[in-house]
Amino acid sequence: MVIHMNYFKKRNGKWHLSLTGKEAVCGLLFILPFLIGFFLIFLPLIVESLKFSFSDMQVGTEGYTLTKTSHSGFGHYVRAFAVDPDFNLMLLSGIGQILIQVPLVLIFSFFAANLLNQKFHGRTVARSIMFLPVIISSGVVIALEHSDLLVNTLNTTTDLSGGELSSYLNVMGFLTEYTSLPDSVISVLSRAVNGLYDIVIASGVQILIFLAGLQSISPSLYEASSMEGATQWENFWKITFPMISPLILVNSVYTVIDLFTNENNEIMREIKRTIFTEVDYGFGSAMAWIYFVCIALLLLVIGGVISKHVFYYDER
Amino acid sequence: MKRKKKRMQRHMTLARSQRLLWSIVRGVIIVGICFTILQPLLLKISVSFMQEKDLYDASVKYIAKHFTWNNYKLAVSVMDYGWVFFRTLWLSIGVSIVQLAACLLTAYGFARFRFPFKKLLFGCVIVTMIVPPQVIMLPLFMKYRFFDLFGIFKAVTGSSVNLIDTYWPFFIQSMTTMGIRNGLYIYMLRQFFKGMPKELEEAAFVDGCGKLRTFVQIMVPSAIPMMVTVFLFGFVWQWTDVFYTSLYLNKVKVMSTALNSLAVNAYQQYEGFGGSMNFISPGFVSMINHTGTILTIIPLIILYVFCQKSFVEGIERSGIVG
């Protein structure tokens, strides 16, 4: 073990911590909260949950008992892939939907950050409003909004001003009334416009991160290139884009994580339903584990592809 | 000469009109986005002042015909707003301060020191973010229902401790950076510390300042805008979280769980008043939910307005660079 040799040093026949060794100990002490949390809390929970996914659980008065499932423990996984008719389809369509949303969120937040970075009157107000979704789109607030939509779509037949309450802009109604577009086009358009709200709401943190990156680009770069006669368009592609590219990586990772672990997406709801309503914890956690592996693989692929094209100003 | 000047002038006006056009387009786009964000909020506010019949009245758009405070009165009494407010405030402030401290230490450790398996450990930080919380829900509940520290409690008192319906699970989780989205905070703070010039610490070190003292006296004060950001995130996400609060707190109500069950409870009271409905009126549900949502996010918006300056600045100066 070559690495470990550096951390210790022999002096007067005894082993002492070298300077790098002291630094390492110091660093480990600093990250001690995380080490405790990860190895004493998080990891045991993960192992426990994996055990659940490989076994059937009977809840009794004295806690619970676990028995190994069929297929030498893989029963739940076999059920998810081969028996359950909906799971595969749901997994694919759910992942597909989110994969479409990720680039849209990225493009929108990048665009918005660029806008907010320019000088204009009322910029602070605009910024404060743009960051508001970080607050108003979290946890129970957004969950209620979704349930409210559900209530309203269920009751459109009772003519309870359904459109008025559920959709913030009645695009569908507007288009059918004032234009003579075919129905299919209208439904696509209205879905896109209504989806816009989800995208705007989902990109608060990303705008923040992009804006921070844009602010950290030194203005002298732009000055120099403008002196050389570069246009704004060239500046954007030759300076802004490469300089911001590390943050594109950060943001795409964050967006993937955020959208996939959002409690309101289809698969998470199904997992929740299986665990709570059907009280099938083994199957539920097997599903969650399959889902988790999918997210991890996707992150690896996305991270790998993007990090190949990322430009680092000072290679550290 | 004259012709050249004229051409310059024309060029200038072209550039100026181009700029004017762009600022108009930009204005429209920004106002549009802001409207998209604010509109649902305004709708909620306007609905919360309506009576139920206004919802069914097609001539009522945003301004209530029968202006009323009744929704607020009902929501406040059903949510037990006063007590719930202070309970949630204490919980959220406590949790976000504790996790801020833990994440600061961890982030500094990752940013400035070299130690074995650093990359692997940082990968573990990312992993804690992407595991869907549902996966570890039951084990988590079991852990705090039958809480024990290396078997010490069992040896002393004969049984493990039940921490459900106390705030201990929240604090234990945030002390060990396992709280809500703590991986993100560690990431943000690490990037901030990485962007700080090393010379500051080296100077302090040469002057005989220890590592911890350097951290507390030099790094922490310069990270304050960033810390405000992390604090705000932590506060907001704790305030609106239902997943963990409904997991750890069974009988004790905090803001988010109170809001979640508001419609059902309000409906029961409504029936108690002699309202005769065989089904839960969706209009009533949506009205009371909007009111409750407003009551829940008003403290957050007030906090945001106060922190807004250092929030926006903190993000600007953070230099979160990958």
Interface residues (C-beta under 8 A of the other chain):
Chain A: I3 H4 Y7 T20 E23 A24 V25 C26 G27 L28 L29 F30 I31 L32 P33 F34 L35 I36 G37 F38 L40 I41 F42 P44 L45 I46 E48 S49 F52 A112 L115 Q118 F120 T124 A126 R127 S128 I129 M130 F131 L132 P133 V134 I135 I136 S138 G139 V140 V141 A143 L144 E145 S147 D148 V151 N152 L154 N155 T158 L160 S161 E164 L165 Y168 L169 L196 Y197 V200 I201 L208 I209 L211 A212 G213 Q215 S216 S245 P246 L247 L249 V250 V253 Y254 I257 F260 T261 E263 M268 I271 K272 I275 Y281 G284 S285 A288 W289 Y291 F292 I295 A296 L299 V310 Y312
Chain B: S23 R26 G27 I29 I30 I33 C34 T36 I37 L38 Q39 P40 L41 L43 V47 L55 Y56 A58 K61 A102 C103 L105 T106 Y108 G109 F110 R112 F113 R114 F115 P116 K118 L121 C124 V125 I126 T128 M129 I130 V131 P132 P133 Q134 V135 I136 M137 L138 P139 L140 M142 K143 I172 Q173 M175 T176 T177 M178 L184 I186 Y187 G195 K211 F215 F233 V236 W237 W239 T240 D241 V242 F243 S256 L259 N260 P282 G283 V285 S286 N289 H290 G292 T293 T296 I297 L300 I301 Y304 Q308 F311 V312 I315 E316 R317 S318 G319 I320 V321 G322
